[in-house]
Amino acid sequence: MKKVLIHTLLKSYSLLVIGIVIFFASILSYISWYQYDTNRIRIQQEVADGLKEELDYYQGRVGNYLADYITDRDRLDSLYHYFQLSPSQYQVWLLSHPHLMVKRISLQDSVRTLYLYYPFVEGVDIAPMDANTVFVSTSDLKSGKKVTAENYKAPQHSISMTLFSPSTTEGIATIYVPIDADLLEQYIQRKTDLPMTVRVQDSLDREFYSLRPDVASPPLSYRMSGDLQIAVGVDQQYAIEKVGSLVGIIFLGSSCLVALLLLVLRRVFKRYEVQVLDIVDTIQQIRGEDRHLRLQTDNKEQEMYLISSEINQMLDAMDQSIQDIYRLQLAQKDANMRALQAQINPHFLYNTLEFFRMYAVSKQMDELGDMIYEFSSLLRSSVTQAKMTTVAEELSFCEKHSYICQIRYPRSIAYAYQMDPGCERVEIPRFVIQPLVENYFVHGVDLKRKDNALSVKALKHGQDMEILIRDNGKGMNAETLEAYKHLLASRELSQENRSQSIGLRNVHERLLLYFGDRYQIELDSKEGEGVTYSILFEGVFPRGDEHDA
């Protein structure tokens, strides 16, 4: 077989295009990611540096104020006396102080000054080293109050500083100054629109400030401001979506490039189109009149030559096939004659049964004649090739079957068939009720009883029809009932356990194939109390026929 040139070219060209697209898409994706990551790191570092400057500023301003505070002997004495004396005693001490009218020496005045000069301060807490109480104040309660040390908890977003005695350099108290965390968030929002994650912790790993702490982020940028560690990052999910959108744009452009290259391919192989059109035109002429015409192969190249040669061979084979078909038609006529001859056999059987019935009637054996007639009717219905029937025909067939089964035990079994008007015309698959009726006569009849009964009804409910089959026979135990319910609950055609419950499974699957979701079946039974089948067909009657029910 000749090598197909166009196939090789297309394969090579496709591989080349795919390689080029993947190569450039990979390079562009890497460049986009690198630029984004570089920009992310730069913004992280700028935000981290800015937060460090902000926190340095807050700590520096508060530190300078406290440094001035401890150098003032009168204010330092006021701090000592505030925690050593009762409120009334402290007020007496203030009033008796010689510098009271010269400067503000009370602790509350010093705290108010701190609020006044530094708007970012939201509170001032003073916890002396050797006292059992802590001074707590907020921007709403600037005069503050004392709380017990054991009930005190340092506030969040607070800068902690230790006051040292200027004379002994021993620690006097720890100052906690909460700052307005909204100022930090406003600074971050002014700095960048990216969703940042920020964590600020002190040296004891206590959280000072956090922004989106639970959001995963790429590697963080770290800075130190005093004893506070600042960690800044960008939301990882945002980074993934950002890079993903860039990559999507790249691959969209790659798809456009592929389309363009395919267009170029179409133009490059234009000459092959001319050869294909020649083949098509010749084939149309062959189909029209000149069936002995063949394709020219001297003006075709490689794969076109191969196609033309194969078509010529196919046309030759078709001529031979026409002759073979003619011979097959003659053979088919002979087969039809044999089929007509084969139909004589069932008619011979029906005629023989009718002869037996007439003979029984002539001998006054009416019951035997009726039985032969019913059996002949059953036989005619069984051998028909029709796949569908009506409810009336199906119930008539089942009633004849019940009659034949009852003949053996006429005083032990009773049956009744009922059909609402309109139900007789509904079409259903053949033999979907008969197996359920037969199950009763084979498995459900209790010959020790004289009141065995079977009821089969076709009921109309608006646009729906229900087939209700009920008996009072042996019934099923709980395990068998559960297995059958599981079988009927399946809405798929299963190949498992095909050797079990063949009749019931066959009925269920054929109704499911024909009616689909418009078919439902329910099974109920108790051991010793019989079996009930309720088969519902939805929407089998047109709208407006509900009054006929």
URTALIN-V416823 format. One record per helix or strand of 3 or more residues. SS is the DSSP state (2 for helix, 1 for strand). FROM is the first residue (numbers start at 1). TO is the last residue. If there is no record, write none. Layout:
[[SS	FROM	TO] [SS	FROM	TO]]
//
This chain:
[[2	5	71] [2	73	84] [2	87	95] [2	107	117] [1	123	128] [1	133	138] [1	145	148] [2	149	151] [1	158	164] [1	171	179] [2	181	191] [1	196	201] [1	207	211] [1	221	225] [1	228	235] [2	236	268] [2	270	288] [2	303	362] [2	366	383] [1	388	390] [2	391	408] [1	413	419] [2	423	425] [1	427	429] [2	434	444] [1	452	461] [1	464	471] [2	478	489] [2	502	518] [1	519	526] [1	530	537] [2	546	548]]
//
